[in-house]
Amino acid sequence: MMKKLLILLLVLSTIHPVSGQKAADILSAVNRKYASFTSYSAGFRVSGAEKYTGTLLSKGKMYKISFGGQEVYNNGKDVYTYLAETNEVNITSYNEGDESDFSPNTIFNLYKKGYASSYKNEVTMGGKKYDVVTLTPKTKSSVQKIELTIGKTDKLISSWTVFDKSGATTYTITGFKPDIALADATFTFDKSKYPKVEVIDLR
């Protein structure tokens, strides 16, 4: 799910270079916007073959994501993935920049790392204007494309839709709050809060 949440592909043959440059400029502005926050929290709503809600906390390179009976913690050193159904947590080492790095901030930089970006169109929803940008990987992928809907003025991501062979899945951001107080301990799994949890250390 994290991989689907933060990856992309497919570029249409009708896209012109100027379209790609406009998209890159928008994504650069989005990147700067989120980089300006010391931390943030948000809810998200998922619609597609599966439907559920989740929450996201982020501070620098650290994050915590909760969704569908799972909790993913990244404290900048280790990644903890907790599965409520089996009451187990898997621990792996965090390697920034490798293929397993699907942190919330990754999506803002994919256009710099072997992915093509293109500007699709402008839309208006609820009286607010948004730019729609398409991201596509330059190498073969199970994901066909990702479309990002970005506030034209505030440069905040409103939603993104992942297209793959199973269909389309849309992630909508709700209740975004920047620069909130978050202790570093928030991003490390505390096994004392999960009685009899099975710890699987894969580091």
GUROSE-620384 format. One record per residue (C-alpha): residue number from 1; residue in three letters; z, y, x. Coordinates in steps of 0.2 Angstrom, whole numbers, always signed. Layout:
N
{pt NUM; ALA; {Z; Y; X}}
...
END
This chain:
203
{pt 1; MET; {+0; +0; +0}}
{pt 2; MET; {+4; +12; +14}}
{pt 3; LYS; {-13; +9; +22}}
{pt 4; LYS; {-22; +12; +6}}
{pt 5; LEU; {-11; +27; +3}}
{pt 6; LEU; {-16; +35; +20}}
{pt 7; ILE; {-34; +29; +24}}
{pt 8; LEU; {-52; +33; +19}}
{pt 9; LEU; {-71; +30; +20}}
{pt 10; LEU; {-90; +32; +15}}
{pt 11; VAL; {-100; +48; +17}}
{pt 12; LEU; {-115; +52; +6}}
{pt 13; SER; {-132; +54; +13}}
{pt 14; THR; {-134; +70; +4}}
{pt 15; ILE; {-119; +79; +14}}
{pt 16; HIS; {-125; +93; +25}}
{pt 17; PRO; {-116; +99; +41}}
{pt 18; VAL; {-110; +115; +33}}
{pt 19; SER; {-101; +104; +19}}
{pt 20; GLY; {-92; +95; +33}}
{pt 21; GLN; {-87; +111; +42}}
{pt 22; LYS; {-80; +118; +26}}
{pt 23; ALA; {-70; +103; +22}}
{pt 24; ALA; {-63; +103; +40}}
{pt 25; ASP; {-58; +121; +38}}
{pt 26; ILE; {-49; +117; +22}}
{pt 27; LEU; {-40; +102; +30}}
{pt 28; SER; {-35; +112; +45}}
{pt 29; ALA; {-27; +125; +34}}
{pt 30; VAL; {-18; +110; +25}}
{pt 31; ASN; {-12; +104; +41}}
{pt 32; ARG; {-5; +121; +47}}
{pt 33; LYS; {+3; +123; +30}}
{pt 34; TYR; {+13; +106; +31}}
{pt 35; ALA; {+16; +108; +49}}
{pt 36; SER; {+25; +125; +45}}
{pt 37; PHE; {+38; +115; +34}}
{pt 38; THR; {+54; +109; +43}}
{pt 39; SER; {+55; +96; +30}}
{pt 40; TYR; {+50; +92; +12}}
{pt 41; SER; {+53; +81; -3}}
{pt 42; ALA; {+41; +75; -17}}
{pt 43; GLY; {+39; +63; -30}}
{pt 44; PHE; {+22; +54; -33}}
{pt 45; ARG; {+14; +45; -48}}
{pt 46; VAL; {+2; +31; -45}}
{pt 47; SER; {-11; +26; -58}}
{pt 48; GLY; {-24; +13; -57}}
{pt 49; ALA; {-23; -6; -57}}
{pt 50; GLU; {-5; -4; -54}}
{pt 51; LYS; {+6; +10; -61}}
{pt 52; TYR; {+22; +16; -54}}
{pt 53; THR; {+32; +31; -47}}
{pt 54; GLY; {+40; +34; -30}}
{pt 55; THR; {+48; +47; -19}}
{pt 56; LEU; {+45; +54; -2}}
{pt 57; LEU; {+56; +63; +10}}
{pt 58; SER; {+49; +69; +27}}
{pt 59; LYS; {+56; +78; +42}}
{pt 60; GLY; {+45; +80; +57}}
{pt 61; LYS; {+38; +63; +62}}
{pt 62; MET; {+52; +55; +51}}
{pt 63; TYR; {+50; +49; +33}}
{pt 64; LYS; {+57; +39; +19}}
{pt 65; ILE; {+46; +32; +5}}
{pt 66; SER; {+52; +23; -10}}
{pt 67; PHE; {+41; +14; -22}}
{pt 68; GLY; {+39; -1; -33}}
{pt 69; GLY; {+54; -10; -27}}
{pt 70; GLN; {+51; -6; -8}}
{pt 71; GLU; {+59; +7; +4}}
{pt 72; VAL; {+50; +12; +20}}
{pt 73; TYR; {+61; +21; +33}}
{pt 74; ASN; {+54; +29; +49}}
{pt 75; ASN; {+66; +37; +61}}
{pt 76; GLY; {+53; +41; +74}}
{pt 77; LYS; {+58; +26; +84}}
{pt 78; ASP; {+59; +11; +72}}
{pt 79; VAL; {+51; +7; +55}}
{pt 80; TYR; {+61; -2; +42}}
{pt 81; THR; {+53; -10; +27}}
{pt 82; TYR; {+65; -15; +13}}
{pt 83; LEU; {+60; -27; -1}}
{pt 84; ALA; {+72; -27; -15}}
{pt 85; GLU; {+64; -43; -23}}
{pt 86; THR; {+69; -53; -8}}
{pt 87; ASN; {+83; -42; -2}}
{pt 88; GLU; {+76; -42; +16}}
{pt 89; VAL; {+72; -29; +28}}
{pt 90; ASN; {+58; -30; +42}}
{pt 91; ILE; {+61; -19; +57}}
{pt 92; THR; {+46; -15; +69}}
{pt 93; SER; {+44; -2; +83}}
{pt 94; TYR; {+35; +14; +78}}
{pt 95; ASN; {+20; +18; +89}}
{pt 96; GLU; {+13; +35; +84}}
{pt 97; GLY; {-6; +36; +83}}
{pt 98; ASP; {-9; +17; +83}}
{pt 99; GLU; {-17; +8; +68}}
{pt 100; SER; {+0; +5; +61}}
{pt 101; ASP; {+4; +23; +60}}
{pt 102; PHE; {+2; +28; +41}}
{pt 103; SER; {+15; +41; +40}}
{pt 104; PRO; {+13; +54; +26}}
{pt 105; ASN; {+7; +67; +39}}
{pt 106; THR; {-7; +55; +45}}
{pt 107; ILE; {-18; +60; +31}}
{pt 108; PHE; {-19; +78; +36}}
{pt 109; ASN; {-27; +73; +53}}
{pt 110; LEU; {-38; +59; +49}}
{pt 111; TYR; {-53; +71; +49}}
{pt 112; LYS; {-50; +73; +68}}
{pt 113; LYS; {-49; +54; +72}}
{pt 114; GLY; {-65; +46; +68}}
{pt 115; TYR; {-66; +51; +50}}
{pt 116; ALA; {-80; +61; +42}}
{pt 117; SER; {-75; +75; +29}}
{pt 118; SER; {-86; +83; +16}}
{pt 119; TYR; {-83; +96; +3}}
{pt 120; LYS; {-87; +90; -15}}
{pt 121; ASN; {-83; +104; -27}}
{pt 122; GLU; {-71; +116; -34}}
{pt 123; VAL; {-61; +111; -50}}
{pt 124; THR; {-49; +121; -62}}
{pt 125; MET; {-34; +112; -69}}
{pt 126; GLY; {-21; +120; -79}}
{pt 127; GLY; {-28; +137; -75}}
{pt 128; LYS; {-27; +134; -56}}
{pt 129; LYS; {-41; +131; -44}}
{pt 130; TYR; {-43; +117; -32}}
{pt 131; ASP; {-55; +111; -19}}
{pt 132; VAL; {-60; +93; -18}}
{pt 133; VAL; {-63; +86; -1}}
{pt 134; THR; {-70; +68; +3}}
{pt 135; LEU; {-64; +59; +18}}
{pt 136; THR; {-74; +43; +25}}
{pt 137; PRO; {-71; +33; +40}}
{pt 138; LYS; {-86; +31; +52}}
{pt 139; THR; {-83; +13; +55}}
{pt 140; LYS; {-83; -2; +42}}
{pt 141; SER; {-67; -2; +31}}
{pt 142; SER; {-61; -10; +15}}
{pt 143; VAL; {-59; +8; +8}}
{pt 144; GLN; {-74; +16; +2}}
{pt 145; LYS; {-68; +34; +2}}
{pt 146; ILE; {-53; +45; -2}}
{pt 147; GLU; {-55; +61; -12}}
{pt 148; LEU; {-41; +74; -9}}
{pt 149; THR; {-38; +88; -22}}
{pt 150; ILE; {-30; +103; -14}}
{pt 151; GLY; {-24; +119; -21}}
{pt 152; LYS; {-37; +133; -16}}
{pt 153; THR; {-23; +146; -13}}
{pt 154; ASP; {-7; +137; -8}}
{pt 155; LYS; {-17; +123; +2}}
{pt 156; LEU; {-5; +110; -5}}
{pt 157; ILE; {-11; +92; -9}}
{pt 158; SER; {-10; +90; -28}}
{pt 159; SER; {-17; +72; -28}}
{pt 160; TRP; {-29; +60; -19}}
{pt 161; THR; {-39; +45; -26}}
{pt 162; VAL; {-43; +30; -15}}
{pt 163; PHE; {-59; +20; -19}}
{pt 164; ASP; {-61; +2; -14}}
{pt 165; LYS; {-69; -14; -21}}
{pt 166; SER; {-55; -16; -33}}
{pt 167; GLY; {-58; +1; -41}}
{pt 168; ALA; {-49; +18; -39}}
{pt 169; THR; {-31; +22; -37}}
{pt 170; THR; {-24; +40; -39}}
{pt 171; TYR; {-8; +47; -32}}
{pt 172; THR; {-2; +63; -40}}
{pt 173; ILE; {+11; +73; -31}}
{pt 174; THR; {+26; +79; -42}}
{pt 175; GLY; {+40; +91; -39}}
{pt 176; PHE; {+36; +96; -21}}
{pt 177; LYS; {+50; +105; -12}}
{pt 178; PRO; {+48; +112; +6}}
{pt 179; ASP; {+61; +116; +19}}
{pt 180; ILE; {+76; +106; +11}}
{pt 181; ALA; {+91; +100; +21}}
{pt 182; LEU; {+89; +82; +27}}
{pt 183; ALA; {+101; +73; +39}}
{pt 184; ASP; {+92; +62; +52}}
{pt 185; ALA; {+102; +47; +46}}
{pt 186; THR; {+92; +48; +30}}
{pt 187; PHE; {+77; +40; +39}}
{pt 188; THR; {+87; +25; +46}}
{pt 189; PHE; {+90; +10; +35}}
{pt 190; ASP; {+109; +7; +32}}
{pt 191; LYS; {+112; -11; +30}}
{pt 192; SER; {+130; -8; +25}}
{pt 193; LYS; {+123; -2; +8}}
{pt 194; TYR; {+114; -18; +5}}
{pt 195; PRO; {+126; -33; +4}}
{pt 196; LYS; {+119; -49; +11}}
{pt 197; VAL; {+103; -41; +16}}
{pt 198; GLU; {+92; -52; +27}}
{pt 199; VAL; {+87; -43; +43}}
{pt 200; ILE; {+70; -48; +51}}
{pt 201; ASP; {+69; -39; +68}}
{pt 202; LEU; {+51; -40; +74}}
{pt 203; ARG; {+53; -27; +88}}
END
